[in-house]
Amino acid sequence: MADQQMRARGYIPHLPTQTPPKGGHKTKGRARRWVVERTHSWMNNYRKLRVRYEKKVANFEALLHLATAIICWRM
């Protein structure tokens, strides 16, 4: 039922089936991390972004854009 409701709203459902597949996990030795978790982990490497010390929103946003640009450039 939830699967049909999600499809009707245009979402792609990622719901597990009622019975787990046989054969165990297929992670190939590494834990799978979601894109958002990985990005937040990369952002936490920038100390100035962890705790917001900037009073102006524009300054904090500029630092955020700079950190994101550096992360993308290193990829």
HUMOLIN-V387431 format. One line per field, one symbol per residue. ss: DSSP state (H for helix, E for strand, L for the rest). A space follows every 50 residues. Layout:
ss->???
This chain:
ss->LHHHHHHHLLLLLLLLLLLLLLLLLLLLLLLLLLHHHHHHHHHLLLHHHH LLLLLLHHHHHHHHHHHHHHHHHHL
